[in-house]
């Protein structure tokens, strides 16, 4: 009984939309726009009435988005060092990073795997006393290094954000950026003392 009451309530609240049949669709396609849509221009709502509730981008955020005239950063090299305790996870993540770099057209100089580090700690089995019952714990840390070359700042930021969002649990990443910068103005010109000594 409760089930039928729920069905009736749901059926009454759902609005069913029926699609026109094929004959109606064909008739609508062949009919002229003036005879089908007999809507006059006076019955259309004014443009100010339509846009009354909407705000523009400039009203919402203060100013329109603009393109900056600053040059994009250039990176000669990007070193990614990934470390974790599970070797299989690191190999899988390295494959993922290399595939992302290939799809974005980033040149990969080399990848290698430095030797793992072992950290051993001796602890007592018991929380207190019983000195002769000792347990040794070993933590292994595996590494993967990926070197990328010749990146722009926007490409590097997009690439790094994507691979950082997809980093597995228990994996850490260290990124070293080698940025190319122009020579400062005070170094472009020779000091006056050197110019006088040359003459």
ZIMOBEL-V134413 format. One record per residue. N is the residue number from 1. BURIAL is + if it has 16 or more other C-alpha atoms within 10 Angstrom, else -. Layout:
{{N,BURIAL} {N,BURIAL}}
This chain:
{{1,-} {2,-} {3,-} {4,-} {5,-} {6,-} {7,-} {8,-} {9,-} {10,-} {11,-} {12,-} {13,-} {14,-} {15,-} {16,-} {17,-} {18,-} {19,-} {20,-} {21,-} {22,-} {23,-} {24,-} {25,-} {26,-} {27,-} {28,-} {29,-} {30,-} {31,-} {32,-} {33,-} {34,-} {35,-} {36,-} {37,-} {38,-} {39,-} {40,-} {41,-} {42,-} {43,-} {44,-} {45,-} {46,-} {47,-} {48,-} {49,-} {50,-} {51,-} {52,-} {53,-} {54,-} {55,-} {56,-} {57,-} {58,-} {59,-} {60,-} {61,-} {62,-} {63,-} {64,-} {65,-} {66,-} {67,-} {68,-} {69,-} {70,-} {71,-} {72,-} {73,-} {74,+} {75,+} {76,-} {77,+} {78,+} {79,+} {80,+} {81,+} {82,+} {83,+} {84,+} {85,+} {86,-} {87,+} {88,-} {89,+} {90,+} {91,-} {92,-} {93,+} {94,+} {95,-} {96,-} {97,+} {98,+} {99,-} {100,-} {101,+} {102,-} {103,-} {104,-} {105,-} {106,+} {107,-} {108,+} {109,-} {110,-} {111,+} {112,-} {113,-} {114,-} {115,-} {116,-} {117,-} {118,-} {119,-} {120,-} {121,-} {122,-} {123,-} {124,-} {125,-} {126,-} {127,-} {128,-} {129,-} {130,-} {131,-} {132,-} {133,-} {134,-} {135,-} {136,-} {137,-} {138,-} {139,-} {140,-} {141,-} {142,+} {143,+} {144,+} {145,+} {146,+} {147,+} {148,+} {149,+} {150,+} {151,+} {152,-} {153,-} {154,-} {155,+} {156,+} {157,-} {158,-} {159,+} {160,-} {161,-} {162,-} {163,+} {164,-} {165,-} {166,-} {167,+} {168,-} {169,-} {170,-} {171,+} {172,-} {173,-} {174,-} {175,-} {176,-} {177,-} {178,-} {179,+} {180,-} {181,-} {182,-} {183,-} {184,-} {185,-} {186,-} {187,-} {188,-} {189,-} {190,-} {191,-} {192,-} {193,-} {194,-} {195,-} {196,-} {197,-} {198,-} {199,-}}
